């Protein structure tokens, strides 16, 4: 399991942003390679770290890395959007910090057999949790044209979504699309020559879209943002790293709504809804990686960190 190694993005900024108390209770909802978690656990004395991950391979590797911290760390195989039930099961009413790193970890992308990569031939899978029923093969070979077009356009921001969806449907009528490189070939065949000459790989946006659909990523982000803030103790902080605009919009809007409180129309002379702000924004603008980090880890280029604090 020790080959699961992931470079943690915005590590120092996250640790500083969480404002860790040695006796506090912290949740890392996206444990991954335990880079963030090992730094959090090292700052705890009587505190507890709860590490959550959907990926059992990541969870096992993180367990090895965090073993030195003993019972300071509890590991849970689950989706972070189940944070309410996870904390209920652990009999923990409130926590002092929650960290979410919403990027796909490097080992998942680099392990060709997982089906996340458009560079290596593998069965169409893309499941972060191998026990989930839905995989990329099912999405590509059974979802109707309109739904394929929608996810390619909305989740991948792919301007050739109609052509690619049509190409997928035509190919699968003849024979199922079974592997990642078969899908890449179908995507390429649907795109004009000019698009194929662009710097970005022609399948990148489509693979992102299918991965998001398979793992229900955007709904998970919306659900965890709704559940996380009520679970924070006063002064507790929520730190979220996003990697594309769809996730960032959900996080930004959820934090802004929780910071605003009042939902009355601007035309009302006084507040009648009675809603009070639940958090204050620690980051008015997202924190992004500096040049030094980008040299070490080019995948950090699109990362944005947003932090809020429970009132």
Secondary structure, 3 states (H helix, E strand, C coil): CCCCCCCCCCHHHHHHHHCCCCCCEEEECCCCCCHHHHHHHHCCCCCEEEEEECCHHHHHHHHHHHHHHHHHEEEEECCHHHHHHHHHHCCCCCEEEEEEECCCCHHHHHCHHHCCCCCCCCECCCCCCCCCCCCHHHHHHHCCHHHHHHHHHHCCCCCCHHHHHHHHHHHHHHCCCCEHHHHHHHHHHHCCHHHHCCCCCCCHHHHHHHHHHHHCHHHHHHHHHHHHHHHEEEEEEEEEEECCHHHHHHHHHHHHHHHHCCCCCCCCCCCCCCCCCCEEECCCCCECCCHHHHHHCHHHHHCEEEEEEEC
